[in-house]
Amino acid sequence: MLALFAPCFFFSCGRAADEEKSIEVIPIGEAYRSPSSFLNASDCFTKIRYVPLETSDSALVGDRPVVWIVGDRLIISSDHGCLAFDKNSGRFLNSIGHIGNDPEGSLTLSGWPNAAAGHVYFSAGNGRSVIYDVAGHFVGDYRDQEVTDGLFGVDTYDYLNDSTTVVHLPATLDKPDRILLYRGDSLLASYPSHGEPVSPLSGNMADILKMEMFQQEETGRDIIYLSFRDSRKNALLPSEQIFWHVGDKLFFRETFNDTIYQVGTTGLTPVRRLDFGEMRWDRKDRYDPEKDGAIYPMDVYESERVLWLRFVVNLFDQSEWEVYNALYNKESGEVKVASFGEGLRDDLNAFIPLQPSFSSPSGEFAQIIQSYELLEWFDEHPWRDDWPEEIKALKRLTEEDNPVVILME
């Protein structure tokens, strides 16, 4: 569903000042100047569980898998397809969707979930998506009423509740960054998202000098760099997470914007500001590669206890990327920043470092890791043997086995 290349809200000075006083400020820049050597799992979680996914001929997980938690199921999307496993046992349950030209087929099985409805959406092309439930049954289809026309950015999809789809569209030459809410095919609301009122870049391919696509080695993230003839540059990260859920609330952050908003049916309500200090990237410098010495947030994962931010410095040069994890403890107000490469030290089990890639509305974090990576870690730490039985059992995996999902809460 990620579609690549695809009346503004204005606040009076008084209203903006009132909002600034009322929202929570998280001092990321201050913590970045004095980073920690590592982050501890106990700062975020009280329980860590390992779920080996059943391996069979009908349930093979491919490369670069993505994990979602939907109810009591783990949904795994990869280049081999979309598969559902039992969250408690890891038992394979069913496949979801198929690639094809028939009415129930799609172009790809890399989609997005509506966890409230228990549905998964896959792009079928031409602004149409097919919808399946997590048991693998075809539910129907969804048609975009509006898509981005031109090389402006990424169209991103999420949900507000079990019946409401949320779409973020980037600014174009005549339209602002905006949020659209749909119930079925009916438009419920449309409002600007506090991003650019119009794009300063042309969406015309003729104005692009060079287009480069990379996979960043440390994070595995795909990056698309667009270099324009006027020396400006843009970077697109198709997988960055600008929407996330906590309970029944949907949150949103505009790219190159340090404010976090709650999504509503009538607009966005500011709730937090990520204070990057001197590392803030001013919007006027957004497309200037010479100004790239700032923090660019990529993902936010959140529970009632913590907010986890993943960010990069040196966005415009993938060979110089510096990636960090930041943890904000909501109870103490403490912020810690450490290098992405260190992961989250598992001081609960003294096991492999953690690197969540998903958080559910209930505050459960998830990570998917290949079996061979776990086996390599065991080989590199042969002196340890006092782990819980659940971890010791992982030693019996083989390199050909399906990945393991790590659940943290």
N, C-alpha and C positions, 0 to 999 in steps of 0.2 A: 504493500500500500504506500510505501514511500515513493513519491513521484519526484524524481530528481529533475532539476532545472525547471523546475517549474516557476460619514461625518466624523473626523478624528476627535479623540478625547483631549480636551484642553482644560487644565486646572489653573485657577487663579493663584496668584502668589500666596494669598492667605490660606487657601485650601491645601496647596502643596506643602506649606510649612506645617499645617496641622497634621497632615498625613505623615510627614517625616518624624514628627514627635511621637506619633502613635504606633509606628511600626517598630519591630525588633531589629536591632542592628547587630550583625555578626562580624567581628573584626578579623577577617581572613588575612588581610594584608599584614597586620601586626604579627600574626602567628607565622606567616610566611617568612618574615625577617628573622625569626628565631625558631627554625624548624626543629622538630623532635627527631631523634635517631630512628624511632619506630613508634607505631601505634599499637595499643593493646586491645585484644578482643574483649577483655573484661570491661573496657570503657563503653562498649556498645551492647554486648550480649551476655546472657546468662546460660545459654544452651546452644551447643553446636551438634548437628546431626549429619551423618553421612549416608546417602542413599545410592547404592550401586544400581544402575539401570539394567534391567534384564536384557541379556543378549540372546537374540535368536535370528533366524534367517529373515523373518518378517519384521524385525525391529532393530535395524542397524542404523545407528546415528552417524551421520556423515561429518565432514570437516566443518569447523567454525560453527559449532552449535550454539543456539541461544535458548535460554531457559525462561519460562514464565510459570508462575503459580496461579492456577485457576481452580478455586475450591479445593477439593481433595486430590487434584491431579497436577502432575508436572507435565507441561507441554514443552516439547523439545522440537525446535525448528532448525533444520540444517540443510545442506545441499542434497541429502538423501530423502528429504520429505519432512512432514510434520507428524510427530508421534505423541501419544498420551500415555503416561505411566502413573501408577498409583503412588501418591506422595509418601505414604508410610512404608511400603515394601519395595518400591521400585519395579513392581511387576508391570509388564507391558499390557496395555489395555486395548488400544486401537490406533489406527492411523486416522489422520484428518485431512480430507481434501485430496485432490489429484490434479495433475497437469493435463490439460486437454482443451480442445476446441468445442466440446459439448457444453450445454447450458450450465452444467455443474462444475466444469473444469476451470482452471486458472492458468496464468502465465508462470506463476511462481508459488512456492509453498513457504515463502518467507513473508509472513503477514504481521498482524497485530491482534491482540486479544481484547475483548470486552469481558473482563472478569465478572462484572456484575450480572451480565446476561448469560455467561458461560459460552460465549461465542468467539470464533476466530475468523478474521477477514483475510481474504487473499485477492490480490489484484488479478483481474481477468482482462485488462486492457480497455482502452477507449473510455476511461472514466468509470468503469464498472468493476465491482468486486463481488465475489461469491462469499456467502456466509455459511459456516458450519458450526454445529455445537461441538462441545469437547468430546462427545461420544462418537463423533464422526458422521453425524447425520446432516445432510444438506438442509439448510434453513431457508435460504432465499438469496436475493442479491441486493446490492446497494449501488446507487449511481451518484457520482459526484455531480452536484449542480454547478460547481465552479472549480476550475483548476488553474494553476499558474501557467500563463502563456509566455514563454521566454526563459532565458537562462538566468533566473533571479535567485533561486534557492531551492529549498526542500519543502514540499507539502507534507505536513505531519498530522497524524490521526490519533485520537484517543476517545474516551467516553466520559460523560458526566454521570450517567446512571445506566440502568439496564436498557433504556429505550432512547437515549440521547447520545448522538455522535458529535464529537468536537473536532473541528479541523482548524489548523493554523496554516495560513497562506502568507508567504513573504511579500514584501512590497514590490510593486511593478512600476512602470512609468506613470501610470494614472490611478493606482490604487495603493492604499497603505498596508503595512503589516496588519493582519486582521484575524479575528476569531469568528468562526461560523459554527452555529449549533443547529443540528438537524434532528428531527424525529421522523424516522423513515425518510421519505423524499421531501418532507415539509421543512422549510427554513423557519427555525424558532427565533433566532437572533443573529445579528451580525454587528460587530463593533471592532474598532481599532485596538491593537494590542500594545500600545505605547512604544512601538518600534518606529521605523522610518515612515514618515507620511507618504513619501514616494521614493522609489529607488534612484540613487544618483548614477547608477550604472545602466548602460543599455543592455537589453536582453538580446540584442542582435549578435548573431554568431560572427558577423564580419568585423565587429569591434574587439574580438578576442584574439590576441596574438598567439596565445599558447594555452592548451588545456592538458594538465598532467594528473594522473591518478596514481596514488601510492597506497600501500598498506604499511602503516607505521609499525616498526618491528617490535617495540616494547609492549605496546597495547593491543596490536592487531587491528587497530582502527583504520577504516578506509578514509582517505582524504582526497578531495578533488580540488586542485588549484586552478584558478582561472586568472591568467595574466592578460591585462588589457593593453591596448595600444597607447593609452595615455599614461602608462607606468603604474596604474593602480592594480590592485590584486584582490582576489576574493578567495576564501577557503570554505569549502562545504564539507561537513561531517554528516553523512546520511544517517548514522546510527546514534547521534547525540540525543539525549533525552531531555526534552523541554517541558514535558508533562509528567507528573507523577501523582500518586494517590496516597492519602493518609486517612484511614477510615472512609467516610462517605464524602470527603473533600478532595477536589481536584486542584492541583497547583500547577503553575505555569511560570516560565521565565523566558523572556524574549532574548534572542541572541544579542550579544554585546550590550546587555542591559543588566545592571546589578540588583534589580528589584525582583522579588518573588511575589506573585499574585495568586489569589484564590479565584478560580473560575466560577462565575455565576451565570444565570440566565440573562442578566441585564448588563453585565460588564465585569471588569476585573477589579478586585479589591486588593491593594497592596498590604502585605502582611509582614514581610521581612526585607531587609536590605543587606546584601553582601558587601561589606566595606573592604574594598581592595586597597585603600590608601593610595600610595604613590604608584601602585601597580595597576591602577584603574585604566582601562582602555577607553579613552574619550571617543564618542561616536564620530567626531570630526576626523579622527585618525583611523577609522575603521578599515579603510581600504589602502592605507599607506604602509607598505612593507617595511619602510625605514623606521616606523614607530612601533614595531613589534617587539616590545620588551615588557609586555603586560600580561595580566592574568586573563585567560579565556576559559570560562566554565564549560564543562562538557556534560556532566551528569550530576543529578541530585537523587539520592535515595534517602528515605526518611521513615522514622517510626515515631512513636510518642516520646521516646527517650532521646534519640539522636537525629541529627541531620548530617548526612555524608555527602560531601562535595568532591568531585574529581575535576581537576583543572589542568591546563597546559600553559606553559610559557614558551614563547617563540613559535607561535602558531603557524606563521608563514614559511617556516623552514623545517620540514619534517626530520631532517638529519640533526637538528639542534633542539628538538623537543625536550622539554623538561616537564615531566608529568608528576603530579602530586595528589595525594589524598588528604582531605581536611575533615576533621571530625568536630562537630559542635554538640556539646553536651547541653541539652535544654535545661536540665535541672541546675547545674552548677554555673552555666554560662561560659565554661571553658572551651577554647578552641585550640586544637592541635593540628599541625601540618607535618607531613613526612613524605618522603619520596615514594612514588608509586611502586618502584621496584622492590621496596621492602615489604609491601603488602601490609596486612594486619597481623601482628604477631599473636599466635594462638597461645596465650598464657593460661588458658583453661585446660587444654589437653597436651600442650607442648608438641603440637603437630604442625603440619604444613601451613605456611602463611596464607591468609585469606584475602580474597579480592572479589567482593560481591559485584554482580552485574545486574541485579534486579531486586526490587523491594515490592512486596505486596501491600494492598491497602491495610492489612492487619498488622503490618510492621515486621513481617518475616522476610529476611534477606536471603538471596540465593546466589549460588555460584556453580558453574558447571566446569568440571576439570577432567581431562582425558586420563584414562587408566594408566597409560605409560608414564605420565607425569608423576603420579603417585608412586609408581614402582621405582622411578628414578630417585625420588625423595627417600624412600626406604633404603635404597642402596647407598645413598650418601650419608645416611644417619644410622649405621648398623648397631651403634652402641645402645640405642634406646630400645626398651622392650617392656615398658611399664604402662603402655597405653591401655585404654578401655578395650574390651573385647570387640566392640564395634569397629575400632580402628585396626586392631590386629587382623580382623577378617579381611581387610582390604589387601593384605599381603597375598591373598590367594587369587587375586585378579591376574589376568594375562594382558598383554599389550593389545590383543585383538578384542578384548571386552569393551562393551559400551562404556561411556563416561560415568562419572560419579557426580551426583548433585549434592552440594553442601548447603544445608539449611541452617540459618542462624537466627536466633530470636532472644 
